[in-house]
Amino acid sequence: MSLNTTLTKIHESAALAGRQDDSVKLIAVSKVQPIERVRAVLDQGHRLFGENKVQEAAAKWPDLRKEYGPIEVHLLGPLQSNKTRQAMELFDAIHSLDRPKLANSIARIAQELGHCPKLFVQINTGNEPQKAGISPSEADAFIQECRALELPVIGLMCIPPAQEDPAPHFDLLSTIAERNGLAELSMGMSGDFEQAVAAGATYVRVGSAIFGARDYGATSSG
C-alpha cells in the first residue's frame, strides 16, 4: 500500500458509513522506520505521525519539525512515569493514559508546564493480562477521576486482541465513549482500519501499510 492508497481507503470507508470525508484522521505510525521513509511521507505533505517510545521520538522529531515546520506527533505506546514530563513536552497527544498514577503525574506536571497534550484513555477491551489499559468495567470511574483532575481527556483508544474479530472491540470502545460524552476514538491499524472507520473511528493508526514492513513482526500500534 502507500500513503495515498491508505487515505483513499479511509475516505471510501467513511463514505460507505455515511460519514464526512474529514471525520477520520490518519496517524502515520513511524516507529522503527528508517528516516528516509519518514521523510518520503513528509515530502508528500502528511503532518500527523505516531510513535511508541519517547526516546525514539525525541531523537527524531525536534529536528524534523525544524526542517518541515509544524508536525503533530502522538504517543501511542505505554508511557513510563519517569518519562511523563519529556512526553508532555514533545507530544501533541498521548493515547496511552491507563492508570491513576499516570493521571496524577500528568496533572501535576501540567500545572507546572501550563499546558497538557490531548489525552486518550486506553481501554483493554479484551481484558488481556499482558496488555496495558483500563478494564472496560472500570472505564467510567477512571474517566471521571481524570476529569476531576481537570485533564483534557478527549477520547478513548484500544488495541483489540490479535486473533479476534476487532469489530466487537471497536463497538465496545464506541459505547464507552458515547456513554461518557467523548468524541474521539483512536482505533484501527494496518489490517483493520476500514472496519474501525465503519465503527466510528476518528483516528486510525497505520504504519506498515504506509511505510512498508518493519524489521520485526506485528506490533501493537500500527
GUSE-401653 format. One record per atom (N, C-alpha, C): residue in one letter; x negated, y negated, z negated. Coordinates in steps of 0.2 Angstrom, whole numbers, padded with zeros to 4 digits, always signed. Atoms other than C-alpha are relative to their C-alpha. Layout:
AXYZ
...
This chain:
M-0004+0006+0000
M+0000+0000+0000
M-0004-0006+0000
S+0003+0006+0000
S-0005-0018-0001
S+0004-0005-0004
L-0004+0006+0003
L+0000-0035-0009
L+0006-0001+0003
N-0005+0002-0004
N+0011-0039+0005
N+0006+0005+0000
T-0005-0006+0000
T+0019-0022+0006
T+0004+0001-0007
T-0003+0000+0007
T+0022-0022-0013
T+0005-0005-0001
L-0005+0006+0001
L+0030-0039-0013
L+0006+0001+0005
T-0006-0002-0005
T+0041-0033+0002
T+0005+0005-0003
K-0004-0005+0004
K+0047-0018-0008
K+0004-0003-0006
I-0004+0004+0006
I+0051-0029-0023
I+0006-0004+0002
H-0005+0005-0002
H+0061-0041-0013
H+0006+0005+0003
E-0005-0005-0003
E+0070-0026-0004
E+0004+0003-0006
S-0003-0003+0006
S+0074-0018-0021
S+0005-0005-0003
A-0004+0005+0003
A+0080-0034-0028
A+0007-0002+0004
A-0006+0001-0004
A+0092-0037-0013
A+0005+0006-0001
L-0005-0006+0001
L+0099-0019-0015
L+0004+0000-0006
A-0004+0001+0007
A+0103-0023-0033
A+0004-0006-0001
G-0004+0006+0001
G+0111-0039-0029
G-0003-0005-0004
R+0004+0005+0004
R+0098-0049-0037
R-0003-0006+0004
Q+0003+0006-0004
Q+0090-0066-0032
Q-0007+0002+0002
D+0006-0002-0003
D+0074-0064-0022
D-0006-0002-0005
D+0005+0003+0004
D+0064-0074-0035
D+0001+0003-0007
S-0002-0002+0007
S+0071-0064-0050
S-0005+0005-0003
V+0005-0005+0002
V+0056-0052-0051
V-0007-0003+0002
K+0007+0002-0001
K+0038-0057-0054
K-0005+0006+0000
L+0004-0005+0000
L+0024-0046-0049
L-0007-0002-0003
I+0007+0001+0004
I+0009-0044-0061
I-0005+0005+0004
A+0005-0004-0003
A-0006-0038-0051
A-0005+0003-0005
V+0004-0003+0005
V-0015-0026-0063
V-0007+0001+0002
S+0007+0001-0003
S-0033-0030-0060
S-0005+0004-0005
K+0005-0003+0004
K-0041-0020-0074
K-0004+0005+0003
V+0005-0005-0002
V-0056-0009-0070
V-0001-0001+0008
Q+0000+0001-0007
Q-0055-0016-0052
Q-0006-0004+0002
P+0006+0004-0002
P-0071-0022-0043
P+0002-0007+0002
I-0001+0007-0001
I-0072-0041-0042
I+0002-0002+0007
E-0002+0002-0007
E-0071-0041-0023
E+0007+0002+0002
R-0007-0001-0002
R-0054-0033-0023
R+0004-0005-0004
V-0004+0005+0004
V-0048-0045-0036
V+0000-0007+0004
R+0001+0006-0004
R-0055-0060-0025
R+0005+0001+0006
A-0004-0001-0006
A-0046-0052-0010
A+0007-0002-0001
V-0007+0001+0002
V-0029-0053-0019
V+0001-0008-0001
L+0000+0007+0001
L-0033-0071-0025
L+0000-0004+0007
D+0001+0003-0007
D-0038-0076-0007
D+0007+0000+0004
Q-0007+0000-0003
Q-0020-0071-0002
Q+0005-0004-0003
G-0004+0005+0003
G-0013-0083-0014
G+0004+0002-0006
H-0004-0003+0006
H-0007-0072-0028
H-0004-0003-0006
R+0003+0003+0006
R-0009-0080-0045
R+0003+0003-0007
L-0002-0003+0006
L-0002-0068-0058
L-0003+0007-0001
F+0004-0006+0001
F-0013-0054-0065
F+0001+0003-0007
G-0001-0003+0006
G-0013-0042-0079
G-0007+0004-0002
E+0006-0003+0002
E-0027-0035-0089
E+0001+0004-0007
N-0002-0004+0006
N-0028-0021-0103
N-0005-0002-0006
K+0005+0002+0006
K-0043-0027-0113
K-0002-0007+0000
V+0002+0007+0001
V-0048-0043-0120
V-0007-0002+0003
Q+0007+0001-0002
Q-0066-0041-0117
Q-0001+0000+0007
E+0001+0000-0007
E-0065-0037-0099
E+0003-0006+0003
A-0003+0006-0002
A-0053-0051-0096
A-0004-0006-0001
A+0005+0005+0002
A-0065-0063-0105
A-0006-0001+0005
A+0006+0000-0005
A-0079-0058-0093
A+0002-0002+0007
K-0003+0001-0007
K-0068-0061-0078
K+0003-0007+0002
W-0005+0005-0002
W-0055-0074-0078
W-0002-0007-0002
P+0002+0007+0000
P-0063-0090-0085
P-0004-0003+0006
D+0004+0002-0006
D-0075-0091-0070
D+0005+0000+0006
L-0005+0000-0006
L-0061-0086-0058
L+0005-0006+0000
R-0004+0006+0001
R-0050-0100-0065
R-0003-0006+0002
K+0004+0006-0003
K-0064-0112-0062
K+0000-0001+0007
E+0001+0000-0008
E-0066-0107-0044
E+0007+0000+0003
Y-0007+0000-0003
Y-0047-0104-0040
Y+0005-0005-0002
G-0005+0004+0003
G-0038-0116-0051
G+0005+0004-0005
P-0005-0003+0005
P-0023-0111-0062
P+0002+0007+0002
I-0002-0007-0001
I-0021-0092-0063
I+0004+0002-0007
E-0004-0003+0006
E-0008-0084-0075
E-0003+0007-0001
V+0003-0006+0002
V-0016-0069-0084
V+0004+0003-0006
H-0004-0003+0005
H-0006-0057-0095
H-0004+0006-0003
L+0003-0005+0003
L-0012-0045-0108
L+0005+0006+0000
L-0005-0005-0001
L-0004-0028-0105
L-0002+0006-0005
G+0002-0006+0004
G-0014-0016-0116
G+0000-0002-0008
P+0000+0001+0007
P-0015-0014-0135
P-0004-0006-0002
L+0004+0006+0003
L-0021-0029-0145
L-0002+0002-0007
Q+0003-0001+0007
Q-0033-0026-0160
Q+0001-0006-0004
S-0001+0006+0004
S-0030-0038-0174
S-0006-0004+0000
N+0006+0005+0000
N-0048-0044-0174
N-0001-0003+0007
K+0001+0003-0007
K-0046-0049-0155
K+0006-0005+0001
T-0006+0004-0001
T-0030-0059-0158
T-0001-0007+0002
R+0001+0007-0002
R-0037-0076-0158
R-0003-0001+0007
Q+0003+0000-0007
Q-0048-0073-0142
Q+0006+0001+0005
A-0006-0001-0004
A-0032-0066-0134
A+0004-0006+0001
M-0004+0005+0000
M-0022-0080-0138
M-0003-0007+0003
E+0003+0005-0004
E-0034-0092-0131
E-0001+0001+0007
L+0001-0002-0007
L-0036-0083-0115
L+0006+0002+0004
F-0006-0003-0004
F-0019-0075-0110
F+0006-0005+0000
D-0007+0004+0000
D-0003-0084-0105
D+0005+0004-0003
A-0005-0005+0003
A+0007-0069-0111
A-0003+0006-0003
I+0002-0006+0003
I+0005-0054-0122
I+0006+0005+0000
H-0006-0005-0001
H+0016-0039-0118
H+0000+0006-0005
S+0001-0006+0004
S+0010-0028-0132
S+0001-0002-0008
L-0002+0001+0007
L+0017-0035-0148
L+0004+0006-0003
D-0002-0007+0002
D+0020-0019-0158
D+0000+0001-0007
R+0001-0001+0007
R+0018-0021-0176
R+0001-0006-0005
P-0001+0006+0004
P+0022-0033-0191
P-0007-0003-0001
K+0007+0003+0001
K+0003-0035-0195
K-0002-0005+0006
L+0002+0004-0006
L+0000-0042-0177
L+0004-0006+0000
A-0004+0006+0000
A+0015-0053-0178
A-0002-0005-0005
N+0003+0005+0005
N+0009-0061-0194
N-0006-0003+0002
S+0006+0003-0002
S-0008-0063-0187
S+0001-0005+0006
I-0002+0004-0005
I-0001-0071-0171
I+0003-0007-0003
A-0003+0006+0003
A+0010-0083-0181
A-0005-0004-0004
R+0005+0004+0004
R-0005-0088-0192
R-0004-0004+0005
I+0004+0003-0004
I-0016-0092-0178
I+0003-0005+0005
A-0004+0004-0004
A-0003-0100-0168
A+0001-0007-0003
Q+0000+0006+0004
Q-0001-0113-0182
Q-0007-0004+0001
E+0007+0003-0001
E-0020-0116-0181
E-0001-0003+0007
L+0002+0002-0007
L-0021-0117-0162
L+0005-0006+0002
G-0005+0004-0002
G-0005-0127-0160
G+0004+0002+0006
H-0004-0003-0006
H+0001-0115-0146
H+0000+0007-0001
C+0000-0008+0000
C+0005-0097-0143
C+0002+0002+0007
P-0002-0003-0007
P+0006-0086-0127
P+0008+0002-0001
K-0006-0003+0000
K+0023-0080-0122
K-0001+0007-0002
L+0001-0007+0003
L+0026-0063-0131
L+0006+0004+0002
F-0005-0005-0001
F+0035-0047-0126
F-0001+0005-0006
V+0000-0005+0004
V+0039-0034-0139
V-0001+0007+0003
Q+0000-0006-0003
Q+0033-0017-0134
Q+0004+0005-0003
I-0005-0005+0002
I+0046-0003-0136
I-0002+0007+0002
N+0002-0007-0002
N+0041+0015-0137
N+0006+0004+0001
T-0006-0003-0002
T+0056+0021-0128
T+0001+0007-0001
G+0000-0007+0000
G+0051+0039-0128
G-0002+0003-0007
N+0002-0002+0007
N+0046+0039-0147
N-0006+0005+0001
E+0006-0004-0001
E+0029+0046-0141
E-0005-0002-0006
P+0005+0001+0006
P+0017+0048-0157
P-0006-0003+0003
Q+0006+0003-0003
Q+0002+0044-0146
Q+0000-0007+0003
K-0001+0007-0003
K+0009+0028-0139
K+0002-0005-0004
A-0002+0006+0004
A+0010+0011-0146
A+0007-0002+0002
G-0007+0002-0001
G+0026+0002-0148
G+0005+0001-0006
I-0005+0000+0005
I+0041-0001-0159
I+0005+0005+0002
S-0005-0005-0001
S+0053+0013-0161
S+0007-0003+0002
P-0006+0003-0002
P+0070+0009-0152
P+0005-0001-0006
S-0005+0001+0006
S+0079+0011-0169
S-0003-0005-0005
E+0002+0005+0004
E+0068-0002-0177
E-0001-0006+0004
A+0001+0006-0005
A+0068-0014-0162
A+0003-0006-0003
D-0004+0006+0002
D+0082-0026-0168
D-0003-0003-0006
A+0003+0003+0006
A+0074-0028-0185
A-0006-0004+0001
F+0006+0003-0002
F+0057-0031-0178
F+0000-0007+0004
I-0001+0006-0004
I+0063-0044-0166
I+0002-0006-0004
Q-0002+0005+0005
Q+0072-0053-0180
Q-0006-0003-0004
E+0006+0002+0004
E+0056-0053-0190
E-0004-0005+0004
C+0004+0005-0004
C+0047-0061-0176
C+0003-0006+0001
R-0004+0006+0000
R+0060-0074-0174
R-0001-0004-0006
A+0000+0003+0006
A+0059-0078-0192
A-0007-0003-0001
L+0007+0003+0000
L+0040-0081-0189
L-0001-0006+0005
E+0000+0005-0005
E+0045-0093-0175
E-0005+0002+0006
L+0004-0002-0006
L+0036-0083-0162
L+0004+0000+0006
P-0003+0001-0006
P+0040-0086-0144
P+0001+0007+0004
V-0002-0007-0003
V+0047-0068-0140
V+0005-0002+0006
I-0004+0001-0005
I+0054-0069-0123
I+0003+0006+0003
G-0003-0006-0003
G+0057-0051-0118
G-0003+0006-0003
L+0002-0006+0002
L+0053-0033-0120
L-0004+0004+0005
M+0004-0004-0005
M+0040-0021-0112
M+0001+0008-0002
C+0000-0007+0002
C+0040-0002-0111
C-0004+0004+0005
I+0004-0005-0005
I+0029+0012-0103
I+0004+0007-0001
P-0004-0006+0000
P+0041+0027-0100
P-0005+0006-0001
P+0004-0006+0000
P+0034+0045-0104
P-0002+0002+0007
A+0003-0001-0007
A+0023+0050-0089
A+0004+0005+0004
Q-0003-0005-0003
Q+0033+0066-0085
Q+0007+0000+0000
E-0007+0000+0000
E+0050+0060-0087
E+0003-0005+0005
D-0003+0005-0004
D+0063+0051-0076
D+0000-0007-0004
P+0000+0007+0003
P+0060+0032-0080
P+0006-0003-0001
A-0006+0004+0000
A+0077+0027-0077
A+0004-0001-0007
P-0004+0000+0006
P+0085+0031-0094
P-0004-0005-0005
H+0004+0004+0004
H+0070+0022-0102
H+0001-0008+0002
F-0001+0007-0003
F+0072+0006-0091
F+0007-0002-0003
D-0007+0002+0002
D+0091+0006-0096
D+0000-0001-0007
L+0000+0001+0007
L+0087+0008-0114
L-0003-0007-0002
L+0003+0007+0002
L+0075-0007-0114
L+0005-0005+0002
S-0005+0005-0001
S+0088-0017-0105
S+0005-0001-0005
T-0005+0001+0006
T+0101-0013-0118
T-0002-0003-0006
I+0003+0003+0006
I+0090-0018-0132
I-0001-0007+0001
A+0001+0007-0002
A+0085-0034-0123
A+0007-0004+0000
E-0006+0004+0000
E+0103-0039-0120
E+0003-0001-0006
R-0002+0001+0006
R+0108-0035-0137
R-0003-0005-0005
N+0004+0005+0004
N+0095-0047-0144
N-0001-0006+0004
G+0000+0006-0004
G+0098-0060-0131
G-0007-0002+0003
L+0006+0001-0004
L+0081-0058-0122
L+0001+0001+0007
A-0001+0000-0007
A+0080-0062-0104
A-0005+0004+0004
E+0006-0003-0005
E+0063-0054-0098
E-0001+0007-0002
L+0001-0007+0000
L+0060-0036-0095
L-0007+0002+0004
S+0006-0002-0003
S+0042-0030-0092
S+0000+0008+0001
M-0001-0007-0001
M+0044-0013-0084
M-0001+0002+0007
G+0001-0002-0007
G+0039-0003-0069
G-0007-0001+0002
M+0007+0000-0002
M+0022+0002-0062
M+0000+0002+0007
S+0001-0002-0008
S+0015+0008-0045
S+0005+0005+0002
G-0004-0006-0002
G+0025+0024-0045
G+0008-0001-0001
D-0007+0001+0001
D+0042+0017-0051
D+0003-0007+0000
F-0002+0007+0001
F+0043-0002-0049
F+0007-0001+0003
E-0007+0001-0003
E+0058+0000-0037
E+0005+0002-0004
Q-0005-0002+0005
Q+0068+0009-0050
Q+0001-0005-0005
A+0000+0005+0006
A+0063-0004-0063
A+0004-0006+0003
V-0003+0006-0003
V+0069-0018-0051
V+0008+0001+0000
A-0008-0002+0000
A+0086-0009-0049
A+0003+0000-0007
A-0002+0000+0007
A+0087-0008-0068
A+0000-0007-0004
G+0000+0006+0003
G+0084-0026-0071
G-0007-0003-0002
A+0007+0003+0001
A+0065-0029-0072
A-0001-0007+0002
T+0002+0007-0002
T+0059-0047-0072
T-0007+0000+0001
Y+0007-0001-0001
Y+0041-0042-0072
Y-0002+0007+0001
V+0003-0006-0001
V+0033-0027-0064
V-0007+0000+0000
R+0008-0001+0001
R+0015-0021-0067
R-0002+0005+0005
V+0003-0005-0006
V+0007-0014-0051
V-0007-0001+0001
G+0007+0000+0000
G-0011-0010-0050
G-0003+0003+0006
S+0003-0004-0005
S-0017+0004-0039
S+0004-0001+0007
A-0004+0001-0006
A-0003+0001-0026
A-0003-0006+0004
I+0003+0006-0003
I-0011-0016-0023
I-0007+0000+0002
F+0007+0001+0000
F-0029-0014-0026
F-0004+0007+0003
G+0003-0007-0002
G-0032+0005-0022
G-0002+0003-0007
A+0001-0004+0006
A-0036+0019-0034
A-0006-0003-0004
R+0006+0001+0004
R-0047+0016-0049
R-0004+0006-0001
D+0005-0006+0001
D-0061+0027-0055
D+0002+0005-0004
Y-0003-0006+0005
Y-0050+0037-0067
Y+0007+0001+0002
G-0007-0002-0001
G-0033+0044-0067
G+0005-0005-0002
A-0005+0004+0001
A-0016+0037-0070
A-0001-0003-0007
T+0001+0004+0006
T-0016+0023-0084
T+0007-0002-0002
S-0006+0002+0003
S-0003+0015-0095
S+0003-0006+0003
S-0002+0007-0001
S-0001-0002-0087
S+0002-0001+0008
G-0002+0002-0006
G+0000-0001-0068
G-0001+0006+0005
